[in-house]
Amino acid sequence: MESASLPQAAQDLAPKSPSIHLSAARDKDATEKELKEEKAAYHQSPSKRMDRVVSANTFHKTQGLEPGPGASLHKTQDRGAVCQEVVLGGKLAAQTSFSLQRPDSFPEEDPLQGAALYQRLKEHLLTEAQLKENGYPFAHPKRPGGAVLFTTQEKLPPDASCRLCCRCGTQYLVAPSGRCVHQEECHYHWGRLRPTPAAGGWEIQYTCCSAPIGSPGCQVAQQHVQDGRQQDLQGFVQTLDKELPAGAHPGIYALDCEMSYTTAGLELTRVSVVDSALRLVYDTFVRPDRDIVDYNTRFSGVTAADLARTSTSIRDVQAALLTLFNARTILLGHSLQSDLLALKLIHGTVLDTSVLFPHHRGLPYKRSLRNLAAHYLGHVIQDRTGGHSSIEDASACMRLVIWKMGQDTKTQH
């Protein structure tokens, strides 16, 4: 697809103010500069389908303006998402962005949108064996609302009052409330282990501080925490097969969740959903059922102030997503089983970017979403000092998948 005409983008995006008058010379210089930058951006972009976004950003930069909302995926200003529900829904809606987008509203001639894209993606869905191998939850055969996993679950200490810290590996005691009996600091590395060239060979180091494996943690938290999601397998809901209007398809969405540590482990504190046109259709902070002991802000981006302004529960989220999705809706995500466990949602029509772009060493190794976005899209994500953005991560997953389908189309021709 050819890039959008910049003059047209200028007509659509330029502020209409009668008080602004530019000289003919400045008009000409600005236009030449815009076209030059647009051409360079077009040839550098790994995904030329996104050039309308690039062109819009180029125009705004040449005019000395900031990009408009949604103009740059990796700089999304998502905390102030506003939609019609804010007006209609009152105070609670101000923390929830939710607008249903009909999946049959895309031009069918575009092979990377709508029903055509849906058919393409069906070829890459995880099989039942892959869902089990990657730890996706399945409905429990005998226990309503229960889930079952087919991967090796986290081993628990023999004493029921003991927990294993998922950050530093230390065993610690908890009271019936789930809080630590002894308040002790947790020293841990937040980065991953990776092989690094060293004198005479390779050395395994942490990405957070470049310290060798086995070194004391470079970070200090007030207490130990647990994951807990593989043990808390109650309260699950399952997407249902629904009858669709004539000519409609079940929909394609990418989702990402953020989680914070509570007395029971990791619980959902934010969820974002985008459609195949990269429109935000659902975004909300979520108040967990148990008391929070660590907001996990470095990764979640969630703060105490965010949750103080919402009363949305996980059951509210489940109700909204069961309305938006059905059993045949294609859900995209990176290691999506982690998000489905946090959502307590059972869904089998899944495309996982960690499987679509596998690690060369195979499981259990997986390439990070940050690595994939930089490698294939040329975009840096997850570089905010305030933590990750679930909107940014969901959008990156959708863009990766659309890029992959575009590359496949080129090789077929």
C-alpha positions in Angstrom: 0.0 0.0 0.0 1.4 3.4 -1.0 1.9 6.0 1.7 -0.7 8.6 2.3 -0.4 12.0 0.5 1.1 14.5 2.9 -0.9 17.5 1.6 -4.1 15.5 2.3 -2.8 14.7 5.8 -2.1 18.4 6.3 -5.7 19.2 5.3 -7.0 16.7 7.8 -4.7 17.5 10.7 -3.6 21.2 10.4 -5.3 23.5 12.9 -7.9 25.7 11.3 -7.1 29.2 12.7 -7.7 32.3 10.6 -5.1 34.1 12.7 -2.2 32.0 11.3 -0.8 33.3 8.0 2.4 31.9 6.5 4.3 33.5 3.7 4.5 31.8 0.3 8.2 31.2 0.8 7.7 29.5 4.1 4.8 27.4 2.7 7.1 26.2 -0.1 10.0 25.4 2.3 7.8 23.6 4.8 6.1 21.6 2.0 9.4 20.5 0.6 10.7 19.6 4.0 7.5 17.6 4.8 7.7 15.7 1.6 11.5 15.0 2.0 10.9 13.7 5.6 7.8 11.7 4.5 9.8 10.0 1.8 12.6 9.1 4.1 10.2 7.8 6.7 8.4 5.7 4.1 11.6 3.9 3.1 12.8 3.4 6.6 9.5 2.1 8.0 9.3 -1.7 8.5 5.6 -1.6 8.1 4.6 0.8 5.3 0.9 0.3 6.2 1.5 2.6 9.1 2.8 5.5 7.0 -0.3 7.6 7.5 0.7 7.7 11.2 4.3 8.5 10.2 3.2 11.2 7.8 0.9 12.8 10.4 3.8 13.0 12.9 6.1 14.5 10.2 3.6 17.2 9.4 3.1 18.1 13.1 6.9 18.2 13.7 7.4 20.6 10.8 4.7 22.9 12.1 6.2 22.9 15.6 3.2 20.9 17.1 3.0 17.8 19.2 1.5 14.7 17.5 -2.2 14.4 18.0 -3.8 11.6 20.1 -3.0 8.2 18.7 -0.5 9.6 16.2 2.4 7.7 17.6 1.9 4.3 19.1 5.0 4.2 21.2 4.2 7.6 22.7 0.5 7.1 23.5 -0.9 9.4 26.1 -3.2 6.7 27.4 -3.8 7.9 31.0 -6.4 10.5 29.8 -8.3 8.3 27.4 -11.6 9.9 26.7 -14.6 8.5 24.9 -18.4 9.0 24.9 -18.7 6.7 27.9 -17.0 9.4 30.0 -19.9 11.7 29.3 -22.6 9.0 29.6 -21.2 6.9 32.4 -20.2 9.5 35.0 -17.3 9.2 37.5 -16.7 5.5 37.1 -16.5 5.8 33.3 -13.8 8.4 33.6 -11.5 5.5 34.5 -12.8 3.2 31.8 -12.6 3.6 28.1 -15.1 1.2 26.4 -16.6 1.5 23.0 -17.8 -1.5 20.9 -16.4 -1.5 17.4 -18.3 -3.7 15.0 -15.9 -6.1 13.3 -17.7 -5.9 10.0 -17.0 -2.2 9.5 -13.7 -2.6 7.5 -13.3 -2.5 3.7 -13.3 -6.2 2.6 -10.9 -5.5 -0.2 -8.1 -4.8 2.2 -6.4 -8.2 2.9 -5.0 -6.9 6.2 -8.3 -5.8 7.7 -11.7 -7.2 8.5 -12.9 -10.6 7.4 -9.9 -11.1 5.1 -7.5 -10.6 8.0 -9.6 -12.9 10.2 -9.3 -15.7 7.6 -5.5 -15.1 7.3 -5.0 -15.2 11.1 -7.0 -18.5 11.5 -4.0 -20.2 9.9 -1.7 -19.1 12.8 -4.0 -19.9 15.7 -2.5 -22.0 18.5 -3.5 -25.7 18.4 -4.9 -27.3 21.5 -1.5 -29.0 22.1 0.2 -25.6 21.9 -2.3 -24.0 24.3 -1.5 -26.7 26.8 2.2 -26.6 26.2 2.3 -22.8 26.8 0.2 -22.9 30.0 -3.2 -21.6 28.8 -6.1 -22.2 31.2 -8.8 -24.8 30.3 -12.2 -25.2 31.9 -12.2 -27.7 34.7 -14.2 -30.7 33.7 -16.0 -31.1 37.1 -15.7 -27.8 38.9 -17.8 -24.9 37.6 -15.8 -21.7 37.5 -12.6 -23.6 37.9 -9.6 -23.9 35.5 -6.9 -26.5 35.0 -3.4 -26.1 33.6 -1.4 -28.8 31.8 2.0 -27.4 32.4 4.1 -28.2 35.5 2.7 -25.9 38.1 4.8 -23.9 40.6 5.9 -26.1 43.5 4.7 -25.1 46.9 6.7 -25.5 50.2 5.4 -28.4 52.3 4.1 -26.0 55.0 0.9 -24.3 54.0 2.0 -21.2 55.8 5.2 -20.9 53.7 5.5 -19.1 50.4 8.3 -18.9 47.8 9.2 -15.4 46.8 9.0 -15.2 43.0 11.6 -12.4 42.9 14.5 -13.7 45.0 13.5 -17.4 45.7 13.5 -17.1 49.5 10.9 -19.0 51.5 8.9 -16.8 53.9 6.0 -17.3 56.4 2.6 -15.8 55.9 -0.3 -15.2 58.3 -3.8 -16.4 57.4 -4.4 -13.0 55.9 -1.6 -13.6 53.5 0.7 -10.9 54.9 4.3 -11.7 55.8 4.8 -12.8 59.4 8.3 -11.4 59.5 8.8 -8.1 57.7 12.1 -8.6 55.9 13.6 -6.9 52.9 13.6 -8.7 49.5 16.9 -8.3 47.5 16.4 -9.3 43.9 17.4 -8.7 40.3 14.5 -7.4 38.1 16.4 -8.1 34.9 16.7 -11.3 32.9 19.7 -13.5 32.7 21.5 -13.4 29.4 24.9 -14.7 28.0 27.4 -11.9 27.5 30.8 -12.1 25.8 33.6 -12.1 28.3 37.3 -12.9 28.3 37.8 -16.5 27.2 34.1 -17.2 26.4 30.7 -16.2 27.7 29.4 -15.0 31.1 25.8 -15.2 32.3 24.8 -11.8 33.5 21.6 -10.0 34.7 20.3 -7.4 32.2 19.4 -5.0 35.0 22.9 -4.4 36.4 25.3 -6.7 34.4 26.1 -8.6 37.5 27.1 -12.3 37.1 24.6 -15.0 37.9 24.5 -15.7 41.7 25.3 -12.2 42.7 23.3 -10.4 45.4 20.2 -8.6 44.2 20.6 -5.0 42.9 17.1 -4.0 44.0 15.5 -3.9 47.5 11.8 -4.2 48.2 10.0 -4.0 51.5 8.9 -7.6 51.6 8.8 -10.9 49.7 5.9 -11.6 47.2 4.5 -14.5 45.3 3.0 -15.0 41.9 0.1 -17.2 43.0 -1.9 -17.3 39.7 -1.3 -21.0 39.1 -2.8 -21.8 42.5 -5.8 -19.5 42.4 -7.8 -21.3 39.7 -11.3 -20.3 40.8 -13.6 -17.6 39.6 -12.9 -18.2 35.8 -15.4 -17.4 33.1 -15.4 -18.7 29.5 -16.2 -16.9 26.2 -19.3 -18.2 24.5 -20.2 -18.9 20.9 -22.6 -16.2 19.7 -24.7 -15.8 16.6 -23.4 -13.0 14.5 -25.2 -10.7 12.0 -25.0 -11.6 8.3 -21.6 -10.8 6.8 -19.9 -10.1 10.2 -16.9 -12.0 11.5 -16.2 -12.7 15.2 -13.6 -9.9 15.6 -9.9 -9.5 16.1 -8.5 -7.9 19.2 -5.1 -7.6 21.0 -5.1 -7.3 24.8 -2.5 -6.7 27.5 -2.8 -6.7 31.3 -0.9 -5.1 34.1 -0.7 -6.8 37.5 0.3 -5.8 41.0 1.3 -8.0 44.0 -1.4 -8.5 46.7 -1.6 -10.7 49.7 -2.7 -13.6 47.4 -0.1 -12.9 44.7 -0.3 -11.2 41.3 -3.7 -9.7 40.6 -5.1 -7.7 37.7 -4.8 -3.9 38.1 -5.2 -2.8 34.4 -6.4 -4.2 31.1 -6.4 -2.6 27.6 -7.9 -3.9 24.4 -7.3 -2.6 20.8 -8.9 -3.7 17.6 -7.1 -4.5 14.3 -7.3 -0.9 13.2 -5.3 0.0 16.4 -8.3 1.7 18.0 -8.6 1.5 21.8 -11.9 -0.2 22.5 -11.5 -1.0 26.2 -9.1 0.3 28.9 -9.6 0.4 32.7 -7.7 0.3 35.9 -8.9 -2.5 38.2 -9.2 -2.7 41.9 -8.0 -6.1 43.1 -10.0 -8.2 45.6 -7.1 -8.4 48.1 -4.9 -5.8 49.7 -2.0 -4.6 47.6 1.5 -5.1 49.1 3.5 -4.0 46.1 2.2 -2.0 43.1 4.9 -3.5 40.9 5.1 0.0 39.2 8.4 -0.7 37.5 6.6 -3.2 35.2 2.9 -2.5 35.7 3.0 1.3 35.5 0.2 1.2 38.0 0.3 3.5 41.0 -1.7 4.0 44.2 -3.3 7.1 42.7 -4.5 5.1 39.7 -6.4 2.6 41.8 -7.7 5.2 44.2 -9.8 6.6 41.3 -11.5 3.4 40.2 -14.0 0.9 41.7 -13.9 -1.5 38.8 -13.5 -5.1 39.8 -12.3 -8.1 37.9 -16.0 -9.2 37.6 -16.8 -5.9 35.9 -14.0 -6.5 33.5 -15.1 -10.1 32.8 -18.7 -8.9 32.1 -17.4 -6.3 29.6 -15.1 -8.7 27.8 -17.7 -11.4 27.6 -19.9 -8.8 25.8 -17.1 -7.7 23.5 -15.7 -11.2 22.7 -17.1 -14.6 21.7 -15.6 -18.0 21.6 -14.4 -17.5 17.9 -13.0 -14.0 18.4 -9.3 -14.0 17.7 -7.3 -12.7 20.7 -3.7 -11.6 20.2 -1.1 -11.1 22.9 2.4 -11.8 24.0 2.5 -14.8 26.2 -1.2 -14.3 26.4 -1.7 -17.1 28.9 -0.3 -14.8 31.6 -3.0 -12.2 30.8 -5.8 -14.8 30.6 -4.8 -16.1 34.1 -4.9 -12.6 35.5 -8.3 -12.0 33.8 -9.5 -15.4 34.9 -10.7 -15.9 31.3 -10.8 -19.1 29.4 -10.5 -18.6 25.6 -9.1 -21.0 23.0 -9.0 -18.9 19.8 -5.6 -17.4 20.4 -2.6 -16.0 18.4 0.4 -15.6 20.6 3.3 -13.4 19.3 5.8 -15.3 21.5 4.9 -18.4 19.4 4.5 -16.6 16.1 8.0 -15.2 16.5 9.7 -18.1 18.4 13.0 -18.0 20.1 15.7 -19.9 18.2 16.4 -22.2 21.2 12.7 -23.1 21.5 10.7 -23.4 24.7 11.0 -22.4 27.5 12.9 -19.6 25.9 10.8 -16.7 24.5 11.7 -13.5 22.9 10.5 -10.4 24.7 7.9 -8.1 23.2 10.3 -5.2 23.5 12.9 -7.2 21.4 10.3 -8.1 18.7 9.0 -4.6 18.4 12.5 -3.2 18.0 13.6 -5.9 15.6 10.6 -6.1 13.2 8.9 -2.7 13.7 11.9 -0.5 14.4 10.0 0.9 17.5 11.3 1.1 21.1 8.6 0.2 23.6 8.6 -0.3 27.4 11.2 2.5 27.9 9.1 4.7 30.1 10.5 5.4 33.6 7.1 5.0 35.1 6.6 1.4 33.9 4.9 -0.4 31.0 1.8 0.7 29.2 -0.8 -2.0 28.5 -2.1 0.1 25.5 1.4 0.3 24.0 2.0 -3.4 24.5 -1.3 -4.5 23.0 -0.8 -2.1 20.0 2.7 -3.5 19.5 1.3 -7.1 19.4 -1.3 -6.1 16.8 1.2 -4.3 14.7 3.6 -7.3 14.8 0.9 -9.6 13.6 -0.2 -7.3 10.8 3.5 -6.8 9.8 3.9 -10.6 9.7 0.8 -11.1 7.5 2.1 -8.4 5.2 5.4 -10.1 4.8 3.7 -13.4 4.2 1.7 -11.8 1.4 4.9 -10.5 -0.3 6.5 -13.9 -0.2 3.4 -15.5 -1.7 3.6 -13.2 -4.7 
